[in-house]
């Protein structure tokens, strides 16, 4: 493996959490302070800070001081395009699984039935 594969794996690990994905999408709308992110997510401020720290370590978000507040923003907004692409891939996967389940339920049950004995 080369360095880009290692970096990709580490970055994807940092995104492998629904709250962190939600943070990415919220920051795509506009930069936000930790308190506002926490309120938007319905989580505690320390928990939001923990998630932001992981995203910051991964190089996905950066912080800037604005007066007494620290505001977070996306380093590269195109990360949301990568997330959207993956959502489309997963949507197609779910469609295929639903089609398979539908196809199977439309077929008669041909499993072996035990013979009743007297």
N, C-alpha and C positions, 0 to 999 in steps of 0.2 A: 504494500500500500504506500501511496505517496502522502506528502504532507496535507494536500488539499482534502484527501479522503478522511484523514484524521480530524482535520478541522471541521469538515462537514458533519462527521459523526458527533463530535462534541457540541456543535451548534444545534443539531437536531435533538440531542439529549436535553439541551436547555429549553427547547420548545415542547418537550414531551410532557406537558402539564396543561390542563385546560385553563387554569387561571393565568398562566404566563401567556398562553395564546390570546386570551381575552385582553391582557395588558397590551400586547402588540397591536391588537385591533383598536383599542382605545387611544393609544399613542399615535396611531396612524391618522386619527381624526384631528388631534391637536396635542401639543405637549401638556403634561399635567404634573401637579405636585403629588407627593405620596398620599397626603390626606385625601385628596380628591379621588385618586385611583382607588384607595381603600373604600371610600364611600360608594363609588361607582360599582365596585365588585362585591360590596357587602362583606368585607373582611376587615380584620384589624389592621391598623397602620403598621405594626411590627411585621405582620405576615406579608403585607404588600411590599415592605422594604426588603424582606427576605427574597421574594420573587424578583424584585428589581435588581437585587445584588447578583442573582444568578444570570439574569439577562445582561447585566452590565459586564460581568466577567466574560460572558460569551461574545461581547463586543456588539451586541444588538441594540442596546440603549446607552445613552450617555446622560449625565446630569450637568445642569448648569445652575449656578446660584443666581437667584433673582431676589434681591433684597434679603429678607430673612428666610425665604423659601428655597427649596431645591426643586427644580423642575426637570422632569425626565422627558426625553424625546428619542425617537428612533434615530439610530446612526444612519441607516439606509432604508428609506421607506419601501424599497422594492422587496423587502422581506415579506411584506403582505402579499405580494404577487406570488411568491413561492408558496405561501400558506394557501392562497386561493387555488393555485394549481393542484396542490395535494388534496384539497377538498373536492375538486372535480374528479380526480382519480378515485377517491374513496366513494364518491357518489355513484360513479359507474360500477364500482365493485359491489356496492349495496344493491344496485339495480340488477346486476347479474345474479346475486344471491337470491333476491326476491323472485326472479324469473325461474331459477332452479327450484325453489321451494314451491312455487305455483305449479310448475311442470310436474313435480313429484306428487303434489296433492291431487292433481287431475287424473293421475293414473290409478287404476284399481289396486287395492292391496293384494299382492300375490304371495304374501308370506304364508308359510306352511301353518295350517290350523290343526291343532290336535284333534284326533278322532275320539269322539265320545264313546265311552265304554259303559256297559251296564253293570 
